[in-house]
Amino acid sequence: MAQESPKNSAAEIPVTSNGQLEDSHEHSFNRDLKCSLPVGLGLSETKITSHGFDGAKEGVVEAGQFPNKGSSASPKSSVISPSSAAASRLAGQGCDLIIPTGGRAQQKSGPVVLADEVKNPAMEKLELVRKWSLNTYKCTRQIISEKLGRGSRTVDLELEAQIDILRDNKKKYENILRLAQTLSTQLFQMVHTQRQLGDAFADLSLKSLELHEEFGYNADTQKLLAKNGETLLGAINFFIASVNTLVNKTIEDTLLTVKQYESARIEYDAYRTDLEELNLGPRDANTLPKIEQSQQLFQVHKEKYDKIRNDVSIKLKFLEENKV
């Protein structure tokens, strides 16, 4: 009788009389299956439910062929089938993932926010030059018209009188300051000379015994004059510092505001004249937008003129109060 070929224990799966697998052999089969899996991959990890990128099929992790007992063949590497549901979940996260041909996931930057269109600096400068040129032209035309006696001029009689008085006082204070500085210089030289003269008399009083008292008296007199001269020199220097602060800081700051007031007045009159000329002309679809724009510009310069006029009045009032 021919001998039966040996069978693999994993292939022998006996059944019971009811057609069910025996538990002992089922455990043996599972044990053999675990031994045939690669290291690090459990039996429960052999099937991973995922949704394919293009279809609704479940992705299955193939753990490779299960070799027979005693076989030396190495198991194949595991393969993961991608799914579209997994891709949609990844897309819902904060950053985007790109799967290149190599199979490695690369993270790129977050969502790109498009900024507003960058303005051209050259166009902005050109617009500023255009506005400045137009304003300069209108102001120059207003100044020429006033000098020729053709244009009207806004005048605040009370404020103009105070400004004239302030300018006249500044000239007088500047003259006083110049004279005081001259006196201080000359007095300093005189005090220095008196001090030297007192030292010379004191030296002669020690060397000339017959004129000891006279030279000593003259030396004391010159030293006393030098001492009093230094006191007077200190008072004059204090006066010079006070007048210098009044002329070159306080009054100068007020006159600077007056210059701004005069410039604002010229701009105000220029735009006022422009608005009056437009109002005297015809009113149609072409001129109405120009009139409205001119009215807005006139209102802006009127507010500026009123504000600077109030500033000049306040500063003049402060000067009058602090005059003493």
C-alpha positions in Angstrom: 0.0 0.0 0.0 1.4 3.4 -1.0 2.3 5.7 1.9 0.2 8.8 2.3 2.0 12.1 1.7 2.5 14.1 4.9 0.1 17.0 5.2 0.6 20.4 6.7 -0.9 20.8 10.1 -2.4 24.1 9.0 -4.2 22.4 6.1 -5.9 19.8 8.3 -9.2 21.3 9.4 -11.4 18.5 10.7 -15.1 19.1 11.2 -17.6 17.6 13.7 -20.6 15.6 12.9 -22.7 18.7 12.7 -20.4 20.3 10.1 -18.7 22.8 12.5 -15.1 23.4 13.1 -13.5 22.1 16.2 -12.4 24.7 18.6 -9.0 23.2 19.3 -8.1 23.2 15.6 -9.4 26.7 15.1 -7.1 27.9 17.9 -4.2 26.1 16.2 -5.0 27.8 12.9 -5.0 31.2 14.5 -1.7 30.5 16.3 -0.1 29.4 13.0 -1.4 32.5 11.3 0.1 34.8 14.0 3.4 33.2 13.6 3.4 33.8 9.9 2.7 37.5 10.1 5.5 40.1 10.0 7.0 41.4 13.2 5.0 44.4 14.6 1.8 43.5 12.7 -0.9 41.9 14.8 -3.8 39.7 13.7 -6.3 42.4 14.5 -4.4 44.9 12.3 -4.7 42.8 9.1 -7.9 44.6 8.0 -8.2 48.4 8.1 -11.5 49.9 7.2 -11.0 52.9 4.9 -12.8 54.4 2.0 -11.0 54.5 -1.4 -10.2 57.8 -3.2 -12.2 56.8 -6.2 -14.7 54.2 -5.0 -16.6 53.0 -2.0 -14.6 49.8 -1.6 -12.9 49.1 1.7 -9.1 49.2 1.8 -7.6 46.0 3.1 -4.1 45.6 4.5 -2.5 42.6 2.9 -0.1 41.0 5.3 1.5 38.9 2.6 1.2 35.2 1.8 1.1 32.9 4.8 3.9 30.3 4.3 3.6 26.8 5.4 5.2 25.6 8.6 8.9 25.3 8.3 9.0 27.4 5.1 11.9 29.9 5.0 10.2 32.3 2.6 10.0 35.8 4.0 6.6 37.6 4.2 5.7 40.4 1.8 5.5 44.0 3.0 2.1 45.4 3.9 0.2 47.5 1.4 -2.4 50.2 2.4 -5.1 51.0 -0.1 -6.1 54.7 0.1 -9.7 55.9 0.2 -11.6 59.1 -0.7 -13.2 59.5 2.7 -9.8 59.6 4.4 -8.7 62.2 1.9 -11.8 64.3 2.7 -11.1 64.1 6.4 -7.5 65.2 5.8 -8.6 68.1 3.6 -10.9 69.3 6.4 -7.9 69.9 8.7 -6.1 73.2 9.2 -3.2 72.5 6.7 -3.2 70.9 3.2 -1.5 67.6 2.4 0.0 66.7 -0.9 0.6 63.0 -1.7 3.5 63.0 -4.3 4.4 60.1 -6.5 6.9 58.8 -3.9 4.0 58.1 -1.5 5.3 60.4 1.4 3.0 63.1 2.8 4.3 66.6 2.6 2.8 69.5 4.5 2.5 72.8 2.8 1.6 76.2 4.1 -2.0 77.1 5.2 -4.6 78.8 3.1 -3.3 81.7 1.1 -5.1 85.1 1.7 -4.9 87.4 -1.2 -4.1 90.9 -0.1 -5.7 94.0 -1.6 -4.2 95.4 -4.7 -1.0 97.4 -3.8 -1.3 101.0 -4.8 1.4 102.4 -7.1 3.6 104.9 -5.2 4.3 106.8 -8.3 0.6 107.5 -8.9 0.2 108.6 -5.3 3.1 111.1 -5.6 1.7 112.3 -8.9 -1.7 112.9 -7.3 -0.1 114.9 -4.5 1.9 117.0 -6.9 -1.3 117.7 -8.9 -3.2 118.8 -5.8 -0.3 121.0 -4.6 0.1 122.6 -8.1 -3.7 123.4 -8.2 -3.6 124.9 -4.7 -0.5 126.9 -5.4 -2.0 128.2 -8.7 -5.2 129.4 -6.9 -3.3 131.1 -4.1 -0.9 132.8 -6.4 -3.8 134.1 -8.5 -5.5 135.4 -5.3 -2.3 137.2 -4.2 -1.8 138.9 -7.6 -5.5 139.9 -7.7 -5.1 141.5 -4.2 -2.0 143.4 -5.2 -3.6 144.6 -8.4 -6.7 145.7 -6.5 -9.0 143.3 -8.4 -9.7 140.7 -5.8 -11.5 140.9 -2.5 -9.7 140.2 0.8 -11.0 139.0 4.1 -10.0 141.3 6.9 -10.4 141.1 10.7 -9.7 144.7 11.8 -9.3 144.0 15.5 -7.0 141.0 14.9 -4.9 142.8 12.2 -4.4 145.8 14.6 -3.1 143.5 17.4 -0.8 141.8 14.9 0.7 145.1 13.8 1.3 146.2 17.4 3.0 142.9 18.1 5.4 143.3 15.1 6.2 146.8 16.2 6.9 145.7 19.7 9.1 143.0 18.5 11.3 145.5 16.6 11.6 147.6 19.8 12.4 144.7 21.9 15.1 143.5 19.5 16.7 147.0 19.6 16.7 146.9 23.4 18.2 143.4 23.4 21.0 144.5 21.0 21.9 147.5 23.2 21.8 145.4 26.4 24.1 142.8 24.9 26.5 145.6 23.9 26.4 147.0 27.4 27.1 143.6 28.9 30.1 143.2 26.7 31.5 146.6 27.6 30.8 146.2 31.3 32.5 142.9 31.4 35.6 144.4 29.9 35.4 147.3 32.4 35.1 145.0 35.4 38.0 143.0 34.2 40.1 146.2 33.8 39.1 147.4 37.3 40.1 144.1 38.8 43.5 144.3 37.2 43.9 147.9 38.2 43.1 147.1 41.9 45.8 144.3 41.8 48.3 146.8 40.5 47.6 149.4 43.2 47.8 146.7 45.9 51.2 145.7 44.6 52.5 149.3 44.6 51.2 149.8 48.1 53.5 147.0 49.3 56.6 148.3 47.4 56.2 152.0 48.0 56.3 152.8 51.7 55.9 156.5 51.3 52.6 156.0 49.3 51.4 152.9 51.0 48.2 154.4 52.2 47.2 156.2 48.9 47.9 153.1 46.8 46.1 150.9 49.3 43.0 153.2 49.2 43.0 153.1 45.4 43.4 149.4 45.3 40.4 148.9 47.7 38.3 151.3 45.6 39.0 149.5 42.3 38.2 146.1 43.9 35.0 147.4 45.3 34.0 148.8 41.9 34.9 145.5 40.3 32.7 143.7 42.8 29.7 146.0 42.3 30.3 145.8 38.5 30.0 142.0 38.7 26.7 142.3 40.5 25.4 144.8 37.8 26.7 142.5 35.1 24.7 139.5 36.5 21.5 141.6 36.6 22.1 142.8 33.0 22.7 139.2 31.8 19.5 138.1 33.5 17.6 140.9 31.7 19.2 139.9 28.4 18.1 136.2 28.9 14.5 137.3 29.7 14.2 139.6 26.7 15.8 137.0 24.5 13.2 134.5 25.6 10.4 137.0 25.0 11.6 138.0 21.5 13.0 134.8 20.0 10.7 132.3 21.5 7.4 133.7 22.7 6.8 136.4 20.2 8.4 134.4 17.4 6.1 131.5 18.1 3.1 133.8 17.9 4.3 135.4 14.7 4.8 131.9 13.2 1.1 131.2 14.0 0.3 134.6 12.4 2.1 133.4 9.2 0.0 130.3 9.2 -3.1 132.5 9.7 -2.2 134.6 6.7 -1.6 131.5 4.5 -4.9 130.0 5.6 -6.6 133.4 4.9 -5.2 133.4 1.3 -6.4 129.9 0.7 -9.8 130.7 2.1 -10.2 133.7 -0.1 -8.9 131.8 -3.2 -11.5 129.0 -2.8 -14.1 131.6 -1.9 -13.5 133.5 -5.1 -13.5 130.2 -7.0 -16.9 129.3 -5.6 -18.3 132.7 -6.3 -17.3 132.5 -9.9 -18.9 129.1 -10.3 -22.1 130.3 -8.7 -22.3 133.3 -11.1 -22.0 130.9 -14.1 -24.7 128.7 -15.6 -26.0 125.7 -13.7 -26.2 122.5 -15.7 -25.2 118.8 -15.5 -21.6 119.7 -16.1 -21.2 122.6 -13.6 -23.2 121.2 -10.7 -20.6 118.6 -9.7 -17.9 121.3 -9.9 -19.9 123.6 -7.7 -20.5 120.9 -5.2 -16.8 120.0 -5.1 -15.9 123.6 -4.8 -18.3 124.1 -1.9 -16.7 121.2 0.0 -13.2 122.6 -0.5 -14.4 126.0 0.5 -15.9 124.6 3.7 -12.7 122.7 4.6 -10.5 125.8 4.2 -13.1 128.0 6.0 -12.8 125.7 9.1 -9.0 125.8 8.9 -9.0 129.6 8.7 -11.4 129.9 11.7 -9.3 127.5 13.8 -6.0 129.3 13.1 -7.6 132.7 13.7 -8.8 131.5 17.1 -5.2 130.3 17.9 -3.8 133.7 17.1 -6.3 135.5 19.3 -5.5 133.2 22.2 -1.7 133.7 21.9 -2.1 137.4 21.6 -4.2 137.4 24.7 -1.6 135.4 26.6 1.1 137.9 25.6 -1.0 140.8 26.8 -1.6 139.1 30.2 2.0 138.2 30.7 3.4 141.6 29.6 4.2 142.8 33.1 
